[in-house]
């Protein structure tokens, strides 16, 4: 798991929302996809460092 459940839950709780188990799984998959795409972009640009603009 990439995403910290406690931090996501805290953000939602501050706004009086709850978070389902499914939400964490989908969010984690989205984050993983974003990181993988950033790695591809950095690699295509000859870099080994991920930058904000790779997202």
LUMPA-248622 format. One record per residue (C-alpha): x, y, z; residue in three letters; residue number from 1. Coordinates in Angstrom, 2 decimals. Layout:
<lodos>
<lodo px="X" py="Y" pz="Z" r="ALA" k="NUM"/>
...
</lodos>
This chain:
<lodos>
<lodo px="0.00" py="0.00" pz="0.00" r="UNK" k="1"/>
<lodo px="1.46" py="3.33" pz="-1.10" r="UNK" k="2"/>
<lodo px="-1.18" py="5.60" pz="0.41" r="UNK" k="3"/>
<lodo px="-1.34" py="6.01" pz="4.18" r="UNK" k="4"/>
<lodo px="-4.89" py="5.13" pz="5.19" r="UNK" k="5"/>
<lodo px="-4.70" py="7.12" pz="8.42" r="UNK" k="6"/>
<lodo px="-3.87" py="10.35" pz="6.61" r="UNK" k="7"/>
<lodo px="-6.62" py="9.88" pz="4.02" r="UNK" k="8"/>
<lodo px="-9.08" py="9.06" pz="6.79" r="UNK" k="9"/>
<lodo px="-8.03" py="12.15" pz="8.75" r="UNK" k="10"/>
<lodo px="-8.62" py="14.42" pz="5.74" r="UNK" k="11"/>
<lodo px="-12.04" py="12.89" pz="5.13" r="UNK" k="12"/>
<lodo px="-12.96" py="13.02" pz="8.83" r="UNK" k="13"/>
<lodo px="-12.10" py="16.72" pz="9.03" r="UNK" k="14"/>
<lodo px="-14.85" py="17.26" pz="6.47" r="UNK" k="15"/>
<lodo px="-17.27" py="14.83" pz="8.15" r="UNK" k="16"/>
<lodo px="-16.88" py="12.06" pz="5.55" r="UNK" k="17"/>
<lodo px="-16.06" py="8.39" pz="5.88" r="UNK" k="18"/>
<lodo px="-13.88" py="6.32" pz="3.56" r="UNK" k="19"/>
<lodo px="-14.74" py="2.85" pz="2.26" r="UNK" k="20"/>
<lodo px="-12.19" py="0.05" pz="1.90" r="UNK" k="21"/>
<lodo px="-12.72" py="0.14" pz="-1.87" r="UNK" k="22"/>
<lodo px="-11.73" py="3.82" pz="-1.98" r="UNK" k="23"/>
<lodo px="-8.30" py="3.06" pz="-0.53" r="UNK" k="24"/>
<lodo px="-7.70" py="0.33" pz="-3.10" r="UNK" k="25"/>
<lodo px="-8.70" py="2.54" pz="-6.03" r="UNK" k="26"/>
<lodo px="-6.71" py="5.51" pz="-4.72" r="UNK" k="27"/>
<lodo px="-3.64" py="3.33" pz="-4.20" r="UNK" k="28"/>
<lodo px="-3.91" py="2.00" pz="-7.77" r="UNK" k="29"/>
<lodo px="-4.21" py="5.55" pz="-9.13" r="UNK" k="30"/>
<lodo px="-1.12" py="6.68" pz="-7.21" r="UNK" k="31"/>
<lodo px="0.83" py="3.64" pz="-8.43" r="UNK" k="32"/>
<lodo px="-0.22" py="4.41" pz="-12.01" r="UNK" k="33"/>
<lodo px="0.88" py="8.03" pz="-11.62" r="UNK" k="34"/>
<lodo px="4.29" py="7.00" pz="-10.26" r="UNK" k="35"/>
<lodo px="4.79" py="4.45" pz="-13.05" r="UNK" k="36"/>
<lodo px="3.90" py="7.05" pz="-15.70" r="UNK" k="37"/>
<lodo px="6.27" py="9.57" pz="-14.09" r="UNK" k="38"/>
<lodo px="9.06" py="6.98" pz="-14.21" r="UNK" k="39"/>
<lodo px="8.44" py="6.41" pz="-17.92" r="UNK" k="40"/>
<lodo px="8.42" py="10.15" pz="-18.61" r="UNK" k="41"/>
<lodo px="11.64" py="10.75" pz="-16.66" r="UNK" k="42"/>
<lodo px="13.30" py="7.81" pz="-18.37" r="UNK" k="43"/>
<lodo px="12.28" py="9.10" pz="-21.79" r="UNK" k="44"/>
<lodo px="13.91" py="12.40" pz="-20.88" r="UNK" k="45"/>
<lodo px="17.15" py="10.72" pz="-19.77" r="UNK" k="46"/>
<lodo px="16.61" py="11.38" pz="-16.06" r="UNK" k="47"/>
<lodo px="16.63" py="9.16" pz="-12.99" r="UNK" k="48"/>
<lodo px="14.95" py="11.78" pz="-10.80" r="UNK" k="49"/>
<lodo px="11.19" py="12.15" pz="-10.79" r="UNK" k="50"/>
<lodo px="10.04" py="15.77" pz="-10.95" r="UNK" k="51"/>
<lodo px="6.65" py="17.31" pz="-10.25" r="UNK" k="52"/>
<lodo px="6.14" py="17.98" pz="-13.93" r="UNK" k="53"/>
<lodo px="6.47" py="14.24" pz="-14.68" r="UNK" k="54"/>
<lodo px="2.99" py="13.88" pz="-13.23" r="UNK" k="55"/>
</lodos>
